[in-house]
Amino acid sequence: MPHSESRARARAEAKIVAIQQTIATMQYLASGTLLKRTKVCGNPACRCAHDPTARHGPYYEWSYLKAGRLHHRSLTPKQAELMRQAIANYRRTKKLLRAWEVQTQKLIELNAPE
Ligand SMILES: [Zn+2]
């Protein structure tokens, strides 16, 4: 095996280890999207009827796919904060999985050439 190939293999292996270590640091993971909304209550005497900054809320809603169907769930502000992190982790993990695939392809070509 030429030296450059063993270097390429070591590089791909190191990248995979780095991906695994990054994924291992994550705890919360969720797909879907988080929506922050404010509402008008409908009472014409309420400040929210005329002042956009006096609208009620914020209310948080998490939308996610389950078995191909879209579901919605309202969250408390604290839950929304954690969900925001979980969704960020999910998106980051998806990118890392794609990078893992790329490195796997390189390793397969290096370890089992045609
Ligand atoms: Zn109101």
Backbone and ligand atoms as CSV (ligand in chain L), in Angstrom:
chain,resi,resn,atom,element,x,y,z
A,1,MET,N,N,0.852,-1.214,0.000
A,1,MET,CA,C,0.000,0.000,0.000
A,1,MET,C,C,0.871,1.242,0.000
A,2,PRO,N,N,0.723,2.090,-1.023
A,2,PRO,CA,C,1.528,3.321,-1.078
A,2,PRO,C,C,1.270,4.205,0.142
A,3,HIS,N,N,2.304,5.005,0.460
A,3,HIS,CA,C,2.226,5.862,1.638
A,3,HIS,C,C,1.049,6.825,1.571
A,4,SER,N,N,0.786,7.397,0.382
A,4,SER,CA,C,-0.290,8.384,0.255
A,4,SER,C,C,-1.658,7.760,0.548
A,5,GLU,N,N,-1.795,6.482,0.196
A,5,GLU,CA,C,-3.086,5.813,0.482
A,5,GLU,C,C,-3.281,5.580,1.971
A,6,SER,N,N,-2.227,5.208,2.657
A,6,SER,CA,C,-2.379,4.991,4.101
A,6,SER,C,C,-2.630,6.327,4.810
A,7,ARG,N,N,-2.059,7.398,4.249
A,7,ARG,CA,C,-2.352,8.728,4.817
A,7,ARG,C,C,-3.812,9.103,4.577
A,8,ALA,N,N,-4.297,8.822,3.384
A,8,ALA,CA,C,-5.700,9.122,3.055
A,8,ALA,C,C,-6.636,8.307,3.944
A,9,ARG,N,N,-6.249,7.049,4.197
A,9,ARG,CA,C,-7.073,6.203,5.072
A,9,ARG,C,C,-7.095,6.760,6.495
A,10,ALA,N,N,-5.925,7.133,6.989
A,10,ALA,CA,C,-5.843,7.678,8.352
A,10,ALA,C,C,-6.668,8.962,8.469
A,11,ARG,N,N,-6.653,9.755,7.392
A,11,ARG,CA,C,-7.416,11.011,7.405
A,11,ARG,C,C,-8.917,10.724,7.455
A,12,ALA,N,N,-9.365,9.781,6.643
A,12,ALA,CA,C,-10.795,9.428,6.634
A,12,ALA,C,C,-11.218,8.843,7.983
A,13,GLU,N,N,-10.358,7.997,8.547
A,13,GLU,CA,C,-10.676,7.398,9.853
A,13,GLU,C,C,-10.753,8.462,10.936
A,14,ALA,N,N,-9.837,9.429,10.883
A,14,ALA,CA,C,-9.835,10.506,11.884
A,14,ALA,C,C,-11.094,11.359,11.760
A,15,LYS,N,N,-11.516,11.609,10.526
A,15,LYS,CA,C,-12.735,12.397,10.328
A,15,LYS,C,C,-13.953,11.675,10.888
A,16,ILE,N,N,-14.005,10.365,10.690
A,16,ILE,CA,C,-15.135,9.584,11.217
A,16,ILE,C,C,-15.135,9.623,12.745
A,17,VAL,N,N,-13.970,9.498,13.352
A,17,VAL,CA,C,-13.886,9.563,14.823
A,17,VAL,C,C,-14.375,10.929,15.320
A,18,ALA,N,N,-13.981,11.986,14.614
A,18,ALA,CA,C,-14.406,13.338,15.014
A,18,ALA,C,C,-15.928,13.478,14.910
A,19,ILE,N,N,-16.511,12.915,13.852
A,19,ILE,CA,C,-17.973,12.944,13.678
A,19,ILE,C,C,-18.646,12.194,14.827
A,20,GLN,N,N,-18.131,11.013,15.145
A,20,GLN,CA,C,-18.714,10.206,16.227
A,20,GLN,C,C,-18.619,10.942,17.564
A,21,GLN,N,N,-17.485,11.607,17.794
A,21,GLN,CA,C,-17.318,12.317,19.072
A,21,GLN,C,C,-18.276,13.502,19.176
A,22,THR,N,N,-18.497,14.165,18.036
A,22,THR,CA,C,-19.429,15.304,18.055
A,22,THR,C,C,-20.846,14.828,18.329
A,23,ILE,N,N,-21.254,13.742,17.675
A,23,ILE,CA,C,-22.602,13.202,17.896
A,23,ILE,C,C,-22.763,12.753,19.345
A,24,ALA,N,N,-21.679,12.202,19.918
A,24,ALA,CA,C,-21.740,11.702,21.301
A,24,ALA,C,C,-21.977,12.816,22.321
A,25,THR,N,N,-21.682,14.071,21.944
A,25,THR,CA,C,-21.883,15.179,22.886
A,25,THR,C,C,-23.346,15.610,22.960
A,26,MET,N,N,-24.172,15.140,22.021
A,26,MET,CA,C,-25.559,15.602,21.962
A,26,MET,C,C,-26.481,14.716,22.794
A,27,GLN,N,N,-27.445,15.366,23.415
A,27,GLN,CA,C,-28.431,14.620,24.195
A,27,GLN,C,C,-29.819,14.779,23.588
A,28,TYR,N,N,-30.242,16.026,23.364
A,28,TYR,CA,C,-31.567,16.283,22.801
A,28,TYR,C,C,-31.511,16.234,21.281
A,29,LEU,N,N,-32.483,15.575,20.700
A,29,LEU,CA,C,-32.523,15.469,19.244
A,29,LEU,C,C,-33.984,15.413,18.808
A,30,ALA,N,N,-34.373,16.323,17.928
A,30,ALA,CA,C,-35.751,16.311,17.437
A,30,ALA,C,C,-35.813,16.876,16.030
A,31,SER,N,N,-36.643,16.272,15.207
A,31,SER,CA,C,-36.891,16.824,13.884
A,31,SER,C,C,-38.078,17.781,13.995
A,32,GLY,N,N,-38.446,18.375,12.883
A,32,GLY,CA,C,-39.591,19.274,12.905
A,32,GLY,C,C,-39.174,20.721,13.007
A,33,THR,N,N,-40.177,21.585,13.198
A,33,THR,CA,C,-39.918,23.020,13.270
A,33,THR,C,C,-40.633,23.617,14.472
A,34,LEU,N,N,-40.059,24.701,14.958
A,34,LEU,CA,C,-40.614,25.393,16.120
A,34,LEU,C,C,-41.135,26.745,15.666
A,35,LEU,N,N,-42.369,27.030,16.086
A,35,LEU,CA,C,-42.998,28.288,15.707
A,35,LEU,C,C,-43.294,29.106,16.956
A,36,LYS,N,N,-42.994,30.412,16.886
A,36,LYS,CA,C,-43.294,31.313,18.008
A,36,LYS,C,C,-44.373,32.268,17.532
A,37,ARG,N,N,-45.469,32.307,18.276
A,37,ARG,CA,C,-46.605,33.140,17.845
A,37,ARG,C,C,-47.146,33.986,18.975
A,38,THR,N,N,-47.768,35.097,18.594
A,38,THR,CA,C,-48.537,35.883,19.559
A,38,THR,C,C,-49.975,35.931,19.050
A,39,LYS,N,N,-50.928,36.188,19.968
A,39,LYS,CA,C,-52.333,36.128,19.572
A,39,LYS,C,C,-53.117,37.358,19.999
A,40,VAL,N,N,-54.199,37.593,19.275
A,40,VAL,CA,C,-55.194,38.595,19.635
A,40,VAL,C,C,-56.343,37.829,20.297
A,41,CYS,N,N,-56.801,38.302,21.465
A,41,CYS,CA,C,-57.786,37.504,22.201
A,41,CYS,C,C,-59.219,37.717,21.709
A,42,GLY,N,N,-59.473,38.814,20.986
A,42,GLY,CA,C,-60.816,39.033,20.456
A,42,GLY,C,C,-61.641,40.003,21.268
A,43,ASN,N,N,-61.185,40.315,22.477
A,43,ASN,CA,C,-61.886,41.289,23.301
A,43,ASN,C,C,-61.531,42.695,22.809
A,44,PRO,N,N,-62.533,43.460,22.284
A,44,PRO,CA,C,-62.219,44.782,21.711
A,44,PRO,C,C,-61.689,45.771,22.744
A,45,ALA,N,N,-61.936,45.518,24.045
A,45,ALA,CA,C,-61.460,46.428,25.091
A,45,ALA,C,C,-60.020,46.121,25.497
A,46,CYS,N,N,-59.522,44.982,25.057
A,46,CYS,CA,C,-58.160,44.569,25.440
A,46,CYS,C,C,-57.136,45.368,24.627
A,47,ARG,N,N,-56.012,45.650,25.235
A,47,ARG,CA,C,-54.960,46.402,24.561
A,47,ARG,C,C,-54.488,45.719,23.277
A,48,CYS,N,N,-54.594,44.376,23.258
A,48,CYS,CA,C,-54.084,43.621,22.104
A,48,CYS,C,C,-54.860,43.932,20.829
A,49,ALA,N,N,-56.071,44.480,20.979
A,49,ALA,CA,C,-56.905,44.766,19.813
A,49,ALA,C,C,-56.294,45.862,18.942
A,50,HIS,N,N,-55.541,46.790,19.565
A,50,HIS,CA,C,-54.994,47.918,18.795
A,50,HIS,C,C,-53.477,48.001,18.834
A,51,ASP,N,N,-52.861,47.386,19.823
A,51,ASP,CA,C,-51.411,47.501,19.975
A,51,ASP,C,C,-50.742,46.158,19.648
A,52,PRO,N,N,-50.028,46.096,18.527
A,52,PRO,CA,C,-49.379,44.829,18.136
A,52,PRO,C,C,-48.370,44.344,19.177
A,53,THR,N,N,-47.793,45.288,19.946
A,53,THR,CA,C,-46.807,44.871,20.948
A,53,THR,C,C,-47.488,44.326,22.207
A,54,ALA,N,N,-48.831,44.503,22.304
A,54,ALA,CA,C,-49.572,44.021,23.481
A,54,ALA,C,C,-50.274,42.696,23.214
A,55,ARG,N,N,-49.967,42.084,22.086
A,55,ARG,CA,C,-50.591,40.786,21.776
A,55,ARG,C,C,-50.181,39.742,22.816
A,56,HIS,N,N,-51.023,38.729,22.996
A,56,HIS,CA,C,-50.780,37.718,24.035
A,56,HIS,C,C,-49.745,36.685,23.579
A,57,GLY,N,N,-49.040,36.191,24.540
A,57,GLY,CA,C,-48.043,35.176,24.245
A,57,GLY,C,C,-46.660,35.631,24.686
A,58,PRO,N,N,-45.599,35.131,24.151
A,58,PRO,CA,C,-45.594,34.255,22.974
A,58,PRO,C,C,-46.035,32.816,23.280
A,59,TYR,N,N,-46.609,32.204,22.271
A,59,TYR,CA,C,-46.963,30.794,22.335
A,59,TYR,C,C,-46.039,30.035,21.383
A,60,TYR,N,N,-45.652,28.865,21.831
A,60,TYR,CA,C,-44.728,28.064,21.025
A,60,TYR,C,C,-45.419,26.800,20.540
A,61,GLU,N,N,-45.189,26.504,19.269
A,61,GLU,CA,C,-45.764,25.290,18.699
A,61,GLU,C,C,-44.681,24.523,17.947
A,62,TRP,N,N,-44.644,23.245,18.234
A,62,TRP,CA,C,-43.691,22.361,17.558
A,62,TRP,C,C,-44.467,21.538,16.530
A,63,SER,N,N,-44.022,21.579,15.270
A,63,SER,CA,C,-44.645,20.804,14.204
A,63,SER,C,C,-43.676,19.716,13.774
A,64,TYR,N,N,-44.190,18.517,13.648
A,64,TYR,CA,C,-43.306,17.397,13.298
A,64,TYR,C,C,-44.078,16.340,12.525
A,65,LEU,N,N,-43.333,15.577,11.740
A,65,LEU,CA,C,-43.931,14.491,10.963
A,65,LEU,C,C,-43.846,13.197,11.763
A,66,LYS,N,N,-44.975,12.480,11.800
A,66,LYS,CA,C,-44.984,11.170,12.446
A,66,LYS,C,C,-45.769,10.229,11.538
A,67,ALA,N,N,-45.119,9.184,11.091
A,67,ALA,CA,C,-45.737,8.241,10.147
A,67,ALA,C,C,-46.312,8.967,8.929
A,68,GLY,N,N,-45.555,9.954,8.456
A,68,GLY,CA,C,-45.953,10.665,7.248
A,68,GLY,C,C,-47.014,11.736,7.448
A,69,ARG,N,N,-47.479,11.912,8.695
A,69,ARG,CA,C,-48.497,12.939,8.946
A,69,ARG,C,C,-47.945,14.045,9.819
A,70,LEU,N,N,-48.392,15.262,9.519
A,70,LEU,CA,C,-47.926,16.423,10.265
A,70,LEU,C,C,-48.694,16.554,11.584
A,71,HIS,N,N,-47.954,16.674,12.683
A,71,HIS,CA,C,-48.566,16.860,13.999
A,71,HIS,C,C,-48.110,18.193,14.591
A,72,HIS,N,N,-48.923,18.725,15.491
A,72,HIS,CA,C,-48.585,19.991,16.155
A,72,HIS,C,C,-48.721,19.809,17.661
A,73,ARG,N,N,-47.812,20.412,18.386
A,73,ARG,CA,C,-47.890,20.338,19.847
A,73,ARG,C,C,-47.466,21.675,20.438
A,74,SER,N,N,-48.250,22.185,21.375
A,74,SER,CA,C,-47.844,23.446,21.993
A,74,SER,C,C,-46.856,23.173,23.120
A,75,LEU,N,N,-45.936,24.083,23.288
A,75,LEU,CA,C,-44.865,23.918,24.266
A,75,LEU,C,C,-44.808,25.120,25.195
A,76,THR,N,N,-44.349,24.897,26.423
A,76,THR,CA,C,-44.080,26.014,27.334
A,76,THR,C,C,-42.793,26.693,26.858
A,77,PRO,N,N,-42.556,27.936,27.309
A,77,PRO,CA,C,-41.304,28.608,26.900
A,77,PRO,C,C,-40.058,27.780,27.237
A,78,LYS,N,N,-40.065,27.131,28.392
A,78,LYS,CA,C,-38.905,26.310,28.787
A,78,LYS,C,C,-38.753,25.102,27.855
A,79,GLN,N,N,-39.878,24.457,27.540
A,79,GLN,CA,C,-39.836,23.326,26.604
A,79,GLN,C,C,-39.356,23.790,25.229
A,80,ALA,N,N,-39.817,24.980,24.818
A,80,ALA,CA,C,-39.434,25.508,23.506
A,80,ALA,C,C,-37.937,25.759,23.430
A,81,GLU,N,N,-37.369,26.221,24.539
A,81,GLU,CA,C,-35.931,26.475,24.587
A,81,GLU,C,C,-35.154,25.175,24.368
A,82,LEU,N,N,-35.609,24.112,25.031
A,82,LEU,CA,C,-34.949,22.807,24.872
A,82,LEU,C,C,-35.187,22.245,23.475
A,83,MET,N,N,-36.404,22.455,22.964
A,83,MET,CA,C,-36.740,21.957,21.635
A,83,MET,C,C,-35.901,22.653,20.564
A,84,ARG,N,N,-35.647,23.941,20.766
A,84,ARG,CA,C,-34.812,24.682,19.812
A,84,ARG,C,C,-33.428,24.032,19.722
A,85,GLN,N,N,-32.877,23.674,20.883
A,85,GLN,CA,C,-31.574,23.002,20.918
A,85,GLN,C,C,-31.656,21.627,20.243
A,86,ALA,N,N,-32.744,20.902,20.526
A,86,ALA,CA,C,-32.923,19.557,19.972
A,86,ALA,C,C,-32.997,19.601,18.446
A,87,ILE,N,N,-33.694,20.599,17.922
A,87,ILE,CA,C,-33.832,20.736,16.465
A,87,ILE,C,C,-32.495,21.131,15.845
A,88,ALA,N,N,-31.763,22.030,16.514
A,88,ALA,CA,C,-30.432,22.413,16.019
A,88,ALA,C,C,-29.522,21.182,15.987
A,89,ASN,N,N,-29.596,20.359,17.026
A,89,ASN,CA,C,-28.785,19.138,17.071
A,89,ASN,C,C,-29.157,18.179,15.947
A,90,TYR,N,N,-30.438,18.078,15.678
A,90,TYR,CA,C,-30.904,17.181,14.615
A,90,TYR,C,C,-30.328,17.616,13.267
A,91,ARG,N,N,-30.409,18.915,12.992
A,91,ARG,CA,C,-29.897,19.430,11.702
A,91,ARG,C,C,-28.394,19.238,11.602
A,92,ARG,N,N,-27.697,19.461,12.711
A,92,ARG,CA,C,-26.247,19.268,12.716
A,92,ARG,C,C,-25.914,17.785,12.506
A,93,THR,N,N,-26.672,16.913,13.165
A,93,THR,CA,C,-26.421,15.473,13.032
A,93,THR,C,C,-26.653,14.997,11.604
A,94,LYS,N,N,-27.670,15.527,10.954
A,94,LYS,CA,C,-27.923,15.146,9.560
A,94,LYS,C,C,-26.734,15.500,8.672
A,95,LYS,N,N,-26.156,16.676,8.898
A,95,LYS,CA,C,-24.967,17.073,8.129
A,95,LYS,C,C,-23.797,16.139,8.441
A,96,LEU,N,N,-23.661,15.797,9.721
A,96,LEU,CA,C,-22.557,14.918,10.121
A,96,LEU,C,C,-22.726,13.527,9.508
A,97,LEU,N,N,-23.956,13.040,9.432
A,97,LEU,CA,C,-24.190,11.723,8.833
A,97,LEU,C,C,-23.820,11.731,7.353
A,98,ARG,N,N,-24.129,12.836,6.690
A,98,ARG,CA,C,-23.744,12.927,5.269
A,98,ARG,C,C,-22.223,12.915,5.126
A,99,ALA,N,N,-21.527,13.639,6.016
A,99,ALA,CA,C,-20.066,13.653,5.973
A,99,ALA,C,C,-19.505,12.262,6.284
A,100,TRP,N,N,-20.176,11.553,7.195
A,100,TRP,CA,C,-19.763,10.185,7.561
A,100,TRP,C,C,-19.879,9.266,6.343
A,101,GLU,N,N,-20.962,9.449,5.597
A,101,GLU,CA,C,-21.153,8.667,4.365
A,101,GLU,C,C,-20.018,8.906,3.381
A,102,VAL,N,N,-19.636,10.177,3.218
A,102,VAL,CA,C,-18.563,10.523,2.275
A,102,VAL,C,C,-17.261,9.842,2.693
A,103,GLN,N,N,-16.948,9.903,3.987
A,103,GLN,CA,C,-15.702,9.289,4.473
A,103,GLN,C,C,-15.766,7.763,4.353
A,104,THR,N,N,-16.942,7.199,4.554
A,104,THR,CA,C,-17.108,5.743,4.404
A,104,THR,C,C,-16.820,5.322,2.968
A,105,GLN,N,N,-17.337,6.105,2.028
A,105,GLN,CA,C,-17.103,5.803,0.610
A,105,GLN,C,C,-15.605,5.810,0.301
A,106,LYS,N,N,-14.904,6.810,0.846
A,106,LYS,CA,C,-13.452,6.888,0.645
A,106,LYS,C,C,-12.757,5.655,1.215
A,107,LEU,N,N,-13.176,5.265,2.443
A,107,LEU,CA,C,-12.535,4.116,3.095
A,107,LEU,C,C,-12.789,2.830,2.327
A,108,ILE,N,N,-14.000,2.667,1.817
A,108,ILE,CA,C,-14.325,1.449,1.055
A,108,ILE,C,C,-13.451,1.382,-0.190
A,109,GLU,N,N,-13.288,2.525,-0.860
A,109,GLU,CA,C,-12.456,2.528,-2.060
A,109,GLU,C,C,-10.989,2.238,-1.722
A,110,LEU,N,N,-10.537,2.750,-0.562
A,110,LEU,CA,C,-9.132,2.520,-0.159
A,110,LEU,C,C,-8.916,1.097,0.331
A,111,ASN,N,N,-9.877,0.588,1.087
A,111,ASN,CA,C,-9.688,-0.732,1.720
A,111,ASN,C,C,-10.053,-1.893,0.818
A,112,ALA,N,N,-10.924,-1.637,-0.148
A,112,ALA,CA,C,-11.328,-2.705,-1.067
A,112,ALA,C,C,-11.370,-2.166,-2.477
A,113,PRO,N,N,-10.190,-1.832,-3.034
A,113,PRO,CA,C,-10.190,-1.278,-4.395
A,113,PRO,C,C,-10.634,-2.304,-5.424
A,114,GLU,N,N,-11.060,-1.802,-6.568
A,114,GLU,CA,C,-11.543,-2.698,-7.632
A,114,GLU,C,C,-10.422,-3.600,-8.130
L,1,ZN,ZN,ZN,-56.194,40.575,24.383
